[in-house]
């Protein structure tokens, strides 16, 4: 798979969003989130689809550059 700047950027965004999702799960399971339950839940619910979407775009772009 050929990594282009565009696919690399989307892969970076996907990794950061995945880390945010995992961190939010840990914060919520701890019981006393730093930013409160509401904000942490919003971060979790936004980062999960963002992770999947940006990973899909990164893979799609890298596959398109193989041809």
mmCIF file of the N, C-alpha and C atoms, coordinates in Angstrom:
data_MODEL
# 
_entry.id   MODEL 
# 
loop_
_atom_site.group_PDB 
_atom_site.id 
_atom_site.type_symbol 
_atom_site.label_atom_id 
_atom_site.label_alt_id 
_atom_site.label_comp_id 
_atom_site.label_asym_id 
_atom_site.label_entity_id 
_atom_site.label_seq_id 
_atom_site.pdbx_PDB_ins_code 
_atom_site.Cartn_x 
_atom_site.Cartn_y 
_atom_site.Cartn_z 
_atom_site.occupancy 
_atom_site.B_iso_or_equiv 
_atom_site.pdbx_formal_charge 
_atom_site.auth_seq_id 
_atom_site.auth_comp_id 
_atom_site.auth_asym_id 
_atom_site.auth_atom_id 
_atom_site.pdbx_PDB_model_num 
ATOM 1   N N  . UNK A 1 1  ? 0.840   -1.158 0.000   1.00 0.00 ? 1  UNK A N  1 
ATOM 2   C CA . UNK A 1 1  ? 0.000   0.000  0.000   1.00 0.00 ? 1  UNK A CA 1 
ATOM 3   C C  . UNK A 1 1  ? 0.899   1.239  0.000   1.00 0.00 ? 1  UNK A C  1 
ATOM 4   N N  . UNK A 1 2  ? 0.605   2.151  -0.906  1.00 0.00 ? 2  UNK A N  1 
ATOM 5   C CA . UNK A 1 2  ? 1.359   3.375  -1.044  1.00 0.00 ? 2  UNK A CA 1 
ATOM 6   C C  . UNK A 1 2  ? 0.749   4.459  -0.177  1.00 0.00 ? 2  UNK A C  1 
ATOM 7   N N  . UNK A 1 3  ? 1.571   5.064  0.665   1.00 0.00 ? 3  UNK A N  1 
ATOM 8   C CA . UNK A 1 3  ? 1.086   6.098  1.563   1.00 0.00 ? 3  UNK A CA 1 
ATOM 9   C C  . UNK A 1 3  ? 1.315   7.461  0.927   1.00 0.00 ? 3  UNK A C  1 
ATOM 10  N N  . UNK A 1 4  ? 0.226   8.157  0.660   1.00 0.00 ? 4  UNK A N  1 
ATOM 11  C CA . UNK A 1 4  ? 0.302   9.514  0.115   1.00 0.00 ? 4  UNK A CA 1 
ATOM 12  C C  . UNK A 1 4  ? 0.071   10.498 1.258   1.00 0.00 ? 4  UNK A C  1 
ATOM 13  N N  . UNK A 1 5  ? 0.385   11.773 1.074   1.00 0.00 ? 5  UNK A N  1 
ATOM 14  C CA . UNK A 1 5  ? 0.112   12.742 2.144   1.00 0.00 ? 5  UNK A CA 1 
ATOM 15  C C  . UNK A 1 5  ? -1.359  12.787 2.546   1.00 0.00 ? 5  UNK A C  1 
ATOM 16  N N  . UNK A 1 6  ? -2.250  12.633 1.575   1.00 0.00 ? 6  UNK A N  1 
ATOM 17  C CA . UNK A 1 6  ? -3.683  12.661 1.882   1.00 0.00 ? 6  UNK A CA 1 
ATOM 18  C C  . UNK A 1 6  ? -4.083  11.455 2.723   1.00 0.00 ? 6  UNK A C  1 
ATOM 19  N N  . UNK A 1 7  ? -3.652  10.268 2.312   1.00 0.00 ? 7  UNK A N  1 
ATOM 20  C CA . UNK A 1 7  ? -4.012  9.077  3.085   1.00 0.00 ? 7  UNK A CA 1 
ATOM 21  C C  . UNK A 1 7  ? -3.294  9.067  4.430   1.00 0.00 ? 7  UNK A C  1 
ATOM 22  N N  . UNK A 1 8  ? -2.094  9.618  4.495   1.00 0.00 ? 8  UNK A N  1 
ATOM 23  C CA . UNK A 1 8  ? -1.385  9.709  5.770   1.00 0.00 ? 8  UNK A CA 1 
ATOM 24  C C  . UNK A 1 8  ? -2.082  10.636 6.750   1.00 0.00 ? 8  UNK A C  1 
ATOM 25  N N  . UNK A 1 9  ? -2.610  11.746 6.245   1.00 0.00 ? 9  UNK A N  1 
ATOM 26  C CA . UNK A 1 9  ? -3.347  12.673 7.095   1.00 0.00 ? 9  UNK A CA 1 
ATOM 27  C C  . UNK A 1 9  ? -4.618  12.031 7.643   1.00 0.00 ? 9  UNK A C  1 
ATOM 28  N N  . UNK A 1 10 ? -5.342  11.332 6.778   1.00 0.00 ? 10 UNK A N  1 
ATOM 29  C CA . UNK A 1 10 ? -6.556  10.660 7.241   1.00 0.00 ? 10 UNK A CA 1 
ATOM 30  C C  . UNK A 1 10 ? -6.227  9.540  8.220   1.00 0.00 ? 10 UNK A C  1 
ATOM 31  N N  . UNK A 1 11 ? -5.118  8.855  8.021   1.00 0.00 ? 11 UNK A N  1 
ATOM 32  C CA . UNK A 1 11 ? -4.701  7.812  8.950   1.00 0.00 ? 11 UNK A CA 1 
ATOM 33  C C  . UNK A 1 11 ? -4.321  8.418  10.303  1.00 0.00 ? 11 UNK A C  1 
ATOM 34  N N  . UNK A 1 12 ? -3.670  9.563  10.286  1.00 0.00 ? 12 UNK A N  1 
ATOM 35  C CA . UNK A 1 12 ? -3.336  10.267 11.530  1.00 0.00 ? 12 UNK A CA 1 
ATOM 36  C C  . UNK A 1 12 ? -4.594  10.689 12.284  1.00 0.00 ? 12 UNK A C  1 
ATOM 37  N N  . UNK A 1 13 ? -5.566  11.233 11.574  1.00 0.00 ? 13 UNK A N  1 
ATOM 38  C CA . UNK A 1 13 ? -6.825  11.638 12.209  1.00 0.00 ? 13 UNK A CA 1 
ATOM 39  C C  . UNK A 1 13 ? -7.533  10.422 12.792  1.00 0.00 ? 13 UNK A C  1 
ATOM 40  N N  . UNK A 1 14 ? -7.497  9.312  12.076  1.00 0.00 ? 14 UNK A N  1 
ATOM 41  C CA . UNK A 1 14 ? -8.121  8.087  12.558  1.00 0.00 ? 14 UNK A CA 1 
ATOM 42  C C  . UNK A 1 14 ? -7.464  7.589  13.840  1.00 0.00 ? 14 UNK A C  1 
ATOM 43  N N  . UNK A 1 15 ? -6.147  7.644  13.900  1.00 0.00 ? 15 UNK A N  1 
ATOM 44  C CA . UNK A 1 15 ? -5.430  7.202  15.100  1.00 0.00 ? 15 UNK A CA 1 
ATOM 45  C C  . UNK A 1 15 ? -5.741  8.100  16.296  1.00 0.00 ? 15 UNK A C  1 
ATOM 46  N N  . UNK A 1 16 ? -5.756  9.401  16.083  1.00 0.00 ? 16 UNK A N  1 
ATOM 47  C CA . UNK A 1 16 ? -6.051  10.332 17.178  1.00 0.00 ? 16 UNK A CA 1 
ATOM 48  C C  . UNK A 1 16 ? -7.488  10.138 17.674  1.00 0.00 ? 16 UNK A C  1 
ATOM 49  N N  . UNK A 1 17 ? -8.417  9.926  16.751  1.00 0.00 ? 17 UNK A N  1 
ATOM 50  C CA . UNK A 1 17 ? -9.807  9.700  17.150  1.00 0.00 ? 17 UNK A CA 1 
ATOM 51  C C  . UNK A 1 17 ? -9.959  8.382  17.908  1.00 0.00 ? 17 UNK A C  1 
ATOM 52  N N  . UNK A 1 18 ? -9.222  7.355  17.504  1.00 0.00 ? 18 UNK A N  1 
ATOM 53  C CA . UNK A 1 18 ? -9.276  6.074  18.212  1.00 0.00 ? 18 UNK A CA 1 
ATOM 54  C C  . UNK A 1 18 ? -8.709  6.213  19.625  1.00 0.00 ? 18 UNK A C  1 
ATOM 55  N N  . UNK A 1 19 ? -7.636  6.970  19.770  1.00 0.00 ? 19 UNK A N  1 
ATOM 56  C CA . UNK A 1 19 ? -7.068  7.203  21.098  1.00 0.00 ? 19 UNK A CA 1 
ATOM 57  C C  . UNK A 1 19 ? -8.047  7.977  21.969  1.00 0.00 ? 19 UNK A C  1 
ATOM 58  N N  . UNK A 1 20 ? -8.743  8.947  21.381  1.00 0.00 ? 20 UNK A N  1 
ATOM 59  C CA . UNK A 1 20 ? -9.749  9.704  22.125  1.00 0.00 ? 20 UNK A CA 1 
ATOM 60  C C  . UNK A 1 20 ? -10.890 8.803  22.572  1.00 0.00 ? 20 UNK A C  1 
ATOM 61  N N  . UNK A 1 21 ? -11.287 7.870  21.723  1.00 0.00 ? 21 UNK A N  1 
ATOM 62  C CA . UNK A 1 21 ? -12.365 6.946  22.090  1.00 0.00 ? 21 UNK A CA 1 
ATOM 63  C C  . UNK A 1 21 ? -11.945 6.047  23.249  1.00 0.00 ? 21 UNK A C  1 
ATOM 64  N N  . UNK A 1 22 ? -10.755 5.508  23.174  1.00 0.00 ? 22 UNK A N  1 
ATOM 65  C CA . UNK A 1 22 ? -10.275 4.635  24.255  1.00 0.00 ? 22 UNK A CA 1 
ATOM 66  C C  . UNK A 1 22 ? -10.131 5.424  25.556  1.00 0.00 ? 22 UNK A C  1 
ATOM 67  N N  . UNK A 1 23 ? -9.594  6.624  25.456  1.00 0.00 ? 23 UNK A N  1 
ATOM 68  C CA . UNK A 1 23 ? -9.465  7.459  26.648  1.00 0.00 ? 23 UNK A CA 1 
ATOM 69  C C  . UNK A 1 23 ? -10.811 7.802  27.257  1.00 0.00 ? 23 UNK A C  1 
ATOM 70  N N  . UNK A 1 24 ? -11.785 8.050  26.419  1.00 0.00 ? 24 UNK A N  1 
ATOM 71  C CA . UNK A 1 24 ? -13.123 8.362  26.922  1.00 0.00 ? 24 UNK A CA 1 
ATOM 72  C C  . UNK A 1 24 ? -13.747 7.170  27.627  1.00 0.00 ? 24 UNK A C  1 
ATOM 73  N N  . UNK A 1 25 ? -13.532 5.984  27.080  1.00 0.00 ? 25 UNK A N  1 
ATOM 74  C CA . UNK A 1 25 ? -14.053 4.779  27.734  1.00 0.00 ? 25 UNK A CA 1 
ATOM 75  C C  . UNK A 1 25 ? -13.420 4.612  29.108  1.00 0.00 ? 25 UNK A C  1 
ATOM 76  N N  . UNK A 1 26 ? -12.114 4.809  29.194  1.00 0.00 ? 26 UNK A N  1 
ATOM 77  C CA . UNK A 1 26 ? -11.453 4.702  30.489  1.00 0.00 ? 26 UNK A CA 1 
ATOM 78  C C  . UNK A 1 26 ? -11.938 5.771  31.462  1.00 0.00 ? 26 UNK A C  1 
ATOM 79  N N  . UNK A 1 27 ? -12.107 7.002  30.980  1.00 0.00 ? 27 UNK A N  1 
ATOM 80  C CA . UNK A 1 27 ? -12.598 8.077  31.839  1.00 0.00 ? 27 UNK A CA 1 
ATOM 81  C C  . UNK A 1 27 ? -14.002 7.765  32.352  1.00 0.00 ? 27 UNK A C  1 
ATOM 82  N N  . UNK A 1 28 ? -14.864 7.275  31.478  1.00 0.00 ? 28 UNK A N  1 
ATOM 83  C CA . UNK A 1 28 ? -16.233 6.972  31.897  1.00 0.00 ? 28 UNK A CA 1 
ATOM 84  C C  . UNK A 1 28 ? -16.284 5.769  32.836  1.00 0.00 ? 28 UNK A C  1 
ATOM 85  N N  . UNK A 1 29 ? -15.431 4.788  32.620  1.00 0.00 ? 29 UNK A N  1 
ATOM 86  C CA . UNK A 1 29 ? -15.449 3.609  33.485  1.00 0.00 ? 29 UNK A CA 1 
ATOM 87  C C  . UNK A 1 29 ? -14.831 3.913  34.847  1.00 0.00 ? 29 UNK A C  1 
ATOM 88  N N  . UNK A 1 30 ? -13.986 4.918  34.927  1.00 0.00 ? 30 UNK A N  1 
ATOM 89  C CA . UNK A 1 30 ? -13.394 5.326  36.203  1.00 0.00 ? 30 UNK A CA 1 
ATOM 90  C C  . UNK A 1 30 ? -14.451 5.902  37.130  1.00 0.00 ? 30 UNK A C  1 
ATOM 91  N N  . UNK A 1 31 ? -15.420 6.578  36.557  1.00 0.00 ? 31 UNK A N  1 
ATOM 92  C CA . UNK A 1 31 ? -16.528 7.081  37.356  1.00 0.00 ? 31 UNK A CA 1 
ATOM 93  C C  . UNK A 1 31 ? -16.511 8.569  37.609  1.00 0.00 ? 31 UNK A C  1 
ATOM 94  N N  . UNK A 1 32 ? -15.371 9.225  37.410  1.00 0.00 ? 32 UNK A N  1 
ATOM 95  C CA . UNK A 1 32 ? -15.280 10.663 37.642  1.00 0.00 ? 32 UNK A CA 1 
ATOM 96  C C  . UNK A 1 32 ? -14.496 11.301 36.497  1.00 0.00 ? 32 UNK A C  1 
ATOM 97  N N  . UNK A 1 33 ? -15.128 11.437 35.320  1.00 0.00 ? 33 UNK A N  1 
ATOM 98  C CA . UNK A 1 33 ? -14.417 12.002 34.180  1.00 0.00 ? 33 UNK A CA 1 
ATOM 99  C C  . UNK A 1 33 ? -13.977 13.440 34.414  1.00 0.00 ? 33 UNK A C  1 
ATOM 100 N N  . UNK A 1 34 ? -12.827 13.797 33.898  1.00 0.00 ? 34 UNK A N  1 
ATOM 101 C CA . UNK A 1 34 ? -12.255 15.130 34.092  1.00 0.00 ? 34 UNK A CA 1 
ATOM 102 C C  . UNK A 1 34 ? -13.162 16.216 33.524  1.00 0.00 ? 34 UNK A C  1 
ATOM 103 N N  . UNK A 1 35 ? -13.746 15.977 32.365  1.00 0.00 ? 35 UNK A N  1 
ATOM 104 C CA . UNK A 1 35 ? -14.580 16.991 31.712  1.00 0.00 ? 35 UNK A CA 1 
ATOM 105 C C  . UNK A 1 35 ? -16.067 16.760 31.941  1.00 0.00 ? 35 UNK A C  1 
ATOM 106 N N  . UNK A 1 36 ? -16.408 15.840 32.802  1.00 0.00 ? 36 UNK A N  1 
ATOM 107 C CA . UNK A 1 36 ? -17.805 15.541 33.087  1.00 0.00 ? 36 UNK A CA 1 
ATOM 108 C C  . UNK A 1 36 ? -18.323 14.425 32.185  1.00 0.00 ? 36 UNK A C  1 
ATOM 109 N N  . UNK A 1 37 ? -19.382 13.817 32.616  1.00 0.00 ? 37 UNK A N  1 
ATOM 110 C CA . UNK A 1 37 ? -19.939 12.677 31.884  1.00 0.00 ? 37 UNK A CA 1 
ATOM 111 C C  . UNK A 1 37 ? -20.500 13.114 30.532  1.00 0.00 ? 37 UNK A C  1 
ATOM 112 N N  . UNK A 1 38 ? -21.160 14.256 30.492  1.00 0.00 ? 38 UNK A N  1 
ATOM 113 C CA . UNK A 1 38 ? -21.802 14.691 29.256  1.00 0.00 ? 38 UNK A CA 1 
ATOM 114 C C  . UNK A 1 38 ? -20.780 14.973 28.148  1.00 0.00 ? 38 UNK A C  1 
ATOM 115 N N  . UNK A 1 39 ? -19.757 15.748 28.444  1.00 0.00 ? 39 UNK A N  1 
ATOM 116 C CA . UNK A 1 39 ? -18.742 16.101 27.438  1.00 0.00 ? 39 UNK A CA 1 
ATOM 117 C C  . UNK A 1 39 ? -17.953 14.868 27.023  1.00 0.00 ? 39 UNK A C  1 
ATOM 118 N N  . UNK A 1 40 ? -17.594 14.027 27.989  1.00 0.00 ? 40 UNK A N  1 
ATOM 119 C CA . UNK A 1 40 ? -16.846 12.809 27.665  1.00 0.00 ? 40 UNK A CA 1 
ATOM 120 C C  . UNK A 1 40 ? -17.675 11.871 26.803  1.00 0.00 ? 40 UNK A C  1 
ATOM 121 N N  . UNK A 1 41 ? -18.965 11.794 27.057  1.00 0.00 ? 41 UNK A N  1 
ATOM 122 C CA . UNK A 1 41 ? -19.846 10.954 26.231  1.00 0.00 ? 41 UNK A CA 1 
ATOM 123 C C  . UNK A 1 41 ? -19.950 11.508 24.810  1.00 0.00 ? 41 UNK A C  1 
ATOM 124 N N  . UNK A 1 42 ? -19.978 12.827 24.683  1.00 0.00 ? 42 UNK A N  1 
ATOM 125 C CA . UNK A 1 42 ? -20.004 13.437 23.348  1.00 0.00 ? 42 UNK A CA 1 
ATOM 126 C C  . UNK A 1 42 ? -18.717 13.132 22.597  1.00 0.00 ? 42 UNK A C  1 
ATOM 127 N N  . UNK A 1 43 ? -17.578 13.235 23.287  1.00 0.00 ? 43 UNK A N  1 
ATOM 128 C CA . UNK A 1 43 ? -16.295 12.917 22.656  1.00 0.00 ? 43 UNK A CA 1 
ATOM 129 C C  . UNK A 1 43 ? -16.278 11.461 22.206  1.00 0.00 ? 43 UNK A C  1 
ATOM 130 N N  . UNK A 1 44 ? -16.769 10.566 23.049  1.00 0.00 ? 44 UNK A N  1 
ATOM 131 C CA . UNK A 1 44 ? -16.807 9.144  22.698  1.00 0.00 ? 44 UNK A CA 1 
ATOM 132 C C  . UNK A 1 44 ? -17.724 8.894  21.513  1.00 0.00 ? 44 UNK A C  1 
ATOM 133 N N  . UNK A 1 45 ? -18.914 9.470  21.534  1.00 0.00 ? 45 UNK A N  1 
ATOM 134 C CA . UNK A 1 45 ? -19.870 9.212  20.457  1.00 0.00 ? 45 UNK A CA 1 
ATOM 135 C C  . UNK A 1 45 ? -19.446 9.863  19.138  1.00 0.00 ? 45 UNK A C  1 
ATOM 136 N N  . UNK A 1 46 ? -18.633 10.901 19.180  1.00 0.00 ? 46 UNK A N  1 
ATOM 137 C CA . UNK A 1 46 ? -18.144 11.523 17.946  1.00 0.00 ? 46 UNK A CA 1 
ATOM 138 C C  . UNK A 1 46 ? -16.883 10.836 17.421  1.00 0.00 ? 46 UNK A C  1 
ATOM 139 N N  . UNK A 1 47 ? -16.061 10.320 18.314  1.00 0.00 ? 47 UNK A N  1 
ATOM 140 C CA . UNK A 1 47 ? -14.788 9.761  17.877  1.00 0.00 ? 47 UNK A CA 1 
ATOM 141 C C  . UNK A 1 47 ? -14.915 8.367  17.264  1.00 0.00 ? 47 UNK A C  1 
ATOM 142 N N  . UNK A 1 48 ? -15.918 7.618  17.652  1.00 0.00 ? 48 UNK A N  1 
ATOM 143 C CA . UNK A 1 48 ? -16.068 6.264  17.090  1.00 0.00 ? 48 UNK A CA 1 
ATOM 144 C C  . UNK A 1 48 ? -16.388 6.316  15.594  1.00 0.00 ? 48 UNK A C  1 
ATOM 145 N N  . UNK A 1 49 ? -17.408 7.060  15.146  1.00 0.00 ? 49 UNK A N  1 
ATOM 146 C CA . UNK A 1 49 ? -17.643 7.110  13.700  1.00 0.00 ? 49 UNK A CA 1 
ATOM 147 C C  . UNK A 1 49 ? -16.532 7.842  12.943  1.00 0.00 ? 49 UNK A C  1 
ATOM 148 N N  . UNK A 1 50 ? -15.910 8.826  13.585  1.00 0.00 ? 50 UNK A N  1 
ATOM 149 C CA . UNK A 1 50 ? -14.804 9.536  12.942  1.00 0.00 ? 50 UNK A CA 1 
ATOM 150 C C  . UNK A 1 50 ? -13.633 8.593  12.684  1.00 0.00 ? 50 UNK A C  1 
ATOM 151 N N  . UNK A 1 51 ? -13.358 7.702  13.621  1.00 0.00 ? 51 UNK A N  1 
ATOM 152 C CA . UNK A 1 51 ? -12.293 6.722  13.441  1.00 0.00 ? 51 UNK A CA 1 
ATOM 153 C C  . UNK A 1 51 ? -12.567 5.835  12.235  1.00 0.00 ? 51 UNK A C  1 
ATOM 154 N N  . UNK A 1 52 ? -13.766 5.290  12.172  1.00 0.00 ? 52 UNK A N  1 
ATOM 155 C CA . UNK A 1 52 ? -14.106 4.404  11.062  1.00 0.00 ? 52 UNK A CA 1 
ATOM 156 C C  . UNK A 1 52 ? -14.119 5.107  9.717   1.00 0.00 ? 52 UNK A C  1 
ATOM 157 N N  . UNK A 1 53 ? -14.683 6.296  9.684   1.00 0.00 ? 53 UNK A N  1 
ATOM 158 C CA . UNK A 1 53 ? -14.794 7.023  8.416   1.00 0.00 ? 53 UNK A CA 1 
ATOM 159 C C  . UNK A 1 53 ? -13.432 7.438  7.879   1.00 0.00 ? 53 UNK A C  1 
ATOM 160 N N  . UNK A 1 54 ? -12.578 7.973  8.742   1.00 0.00 ? 54 UNK A N  1 
ATOM 161 C CA . UNK A 1 54 ? -11.274 8.417  8.258   1.00 0.00 ? 54 UNK A CA 1 
ATOM 162 C C  . UNK A 1 54 ? -10.366 7.239  7.911   1.00 0.00 ? 54 UNK A C  1 
ATOM 163 N N  . UNK A 1 55 ? -10.503 6.134  8.619   1.00 0.00 ? 55 UNK A N  1 
ATOM 164 C CA . UNK A 1 55 ? -9.729  4.938  8.253   1.00 0.00 ? 55 UNK A CA 1 
ATOM 165 C C  . UNK A 1 55 ? -10.171 4.429  6.887   1.00 0.00 ? 55 UNK A C  1 
ATOM 166 N N  . UNK A 1 56 ? -11.482 4.428  6.643   1.00 0.00 ? 56 UNK A N  1 
ATOM 167 C CA . UNK A 1 56 ? -12.003 3.976  5.359   1.00 0.00 ? 56 UNK A CA 1 
ATOM 168 C C  . UNK A 1 56 ? -11.515 4.875  4.220   1.00 0.00 ? 56 UNK A C  1 
ATOM 169 N N  . UNK A 1 57 ? -11.524 6.187  4.429   1.00 0.00 ? 57 UNK A N  1 
ATOM 170 C CA . UNK A 1 57 ? -11.059 7.126  3.407   1.00 0.00 ? 57 UNK A CA 1 
ATOM 171 C C  . UNK A 1 57 ? -9.569  6.945  3.153   1.00 0.00 ? 57 UNK A C  1 
ATOM 172 N N  . UNK A 1 58 ? -8.785  6.722  4.208   1.00 0.00 ? 58 UNK A N  1 
ATOM 173 C CA . UNK A 1 58 ? -7.343  6.525  4.054   1.00 0.00 ? 58 UNK A CA 1 
ATOM 174 C C  . UNK A 1 58 ? -7.031  5.275  3.240   1.00 0.00 ? 58 UNK A C  1 
ATOM 175 N N  . UNK A 1 59 ? -7.718  4.204  3.529   1.00 0.00 ? 59 UNK A N  1 
ATOM 176 C CA . UNK A 1 59 ? -7.505  2.951  2.790   1.00 0.00 ? 59 UNK A CA 1 
ATOM 177 C C  . UNK A 1 59 ? -7.969  3.103  1.341   1.00 0.00 ? 59 UNK A C  1 
ATOM 178 N N  . UNK A 1 60 ? -9.110  3.739  1.160   1.00 0.00 ? 60 UNK A N  1 
ATOM 179 C CA . UNK A 1 60 ? -9.636  3.955  -0.198  1.00 0.00 ? 60 UNK A CA 1 
ATOM 180 C C  . UNK A 1 60 ? -8.674  4.785  -1.027  1.00 0.00 ? 60 UNK A C  1 
ATOM 181 N N  . UNK A 1 61 ? -8.104  5.854  -0.442  1.00 0.00 ? 61 UNK A N  1 
ATOM 182 C CA . UNK A 1 61 ? -7.161  6.702  -1.162  1.00 0.00 ? 61 UNK A CA 1 
ATOM 183 C C  . UNK A 1 61 ? -5.868  5.952  -1.474  1.00 0.00 ? 61 UNK A C  1 
ATOM 184 N N  . UNK A 1 62 ? -5.393  5.156  -0.523  1.00 0.00 ? 62 UNK A N  1 
ATOM 185 C CA . UNK A 1 62 ? -4.163  4.404  -0.771  1.00 0.00 ? 62 UNK A CA 1 
ATOM 186 C C  . UNK A 1 62 ? -4.374  3.354  -1.858  1.00 0.00 ? 62 UNK A C  1 
ATOM 187 N N  . UNK A 1 63 ? -5.535  2.709  -1.861  1.00 0.00 ? 63 UNK A N  1 
ATOM 188 C CA . UNK A 1 63 ? -5.815  1.725  -2.922  1.00 0.00 ? 63 UNK A CA 1 
ATOM 189 C C  . UNK A 1 63 ? -5.950  2.388  -4.279  1.00 0.00 ? 63 UNK A C  1 
ATOM 190 N N  . UNK A 1 64 ? -6.501  3.587  -4.319  1.00 0.00 ? 64 UNK A N  1 
ATOM 191 C CA . UNK A 1 64 ? -6.655  4.301  -5.584  1.00 0.00 ? 64 UNK A CA 1 
ATOM 192 C C  . UNK A 1 64 ? -5.306  4.686  -6.173  1.00 0.00 ? 64 UNK A C  1 
ATOM 193 N N  . UNK A 1 65 ? -4.322  4.906  -5.333  1.00 0.00 ? 65 UNK A N  1 
ATOM 194 C CA . UNK A 1 65 ? -2.996  5.292  -5.818  1.00 0.00 ? 65 UNK A CA 1 
ATOM 195 C C  . UNK A 1 65 ? -2.130  4.117  -6.226  1.00 0.00 ? 65 UNK A C  1 
ATOM 196 N N  . UNK A 1 66 ? -2.610  2.887  -6.019  1.00 0.00 ? 66 UNK A N  1 
ATOM 197 C CA . UNK A 1 66 ? -1.876  1.715  -6.454  1.00 0.00 ? 66 UNK A CA 1 
ATOM 198 C C  . UNK A 1 66 ? -1.975  1.490  -7.950  1.00 0.00 ? 66 UNK A C  1 
ATOM 199 N N  . UNK A 1 67 ? -3.054  1.960  -8.542  1.00 0.00 ? 67 UNK A N  1 
ATOM 200 C CA . UNK A 1 67 ? -3.304  1.690  -9.958  1.00 0.00 ? 67 UNK A CA 1 
ATOM 201 C C  . UNK A 1 67 ? -2.571  2.643  -10.845 1.00 0.00 ? 67 UNK A C  1 
# 
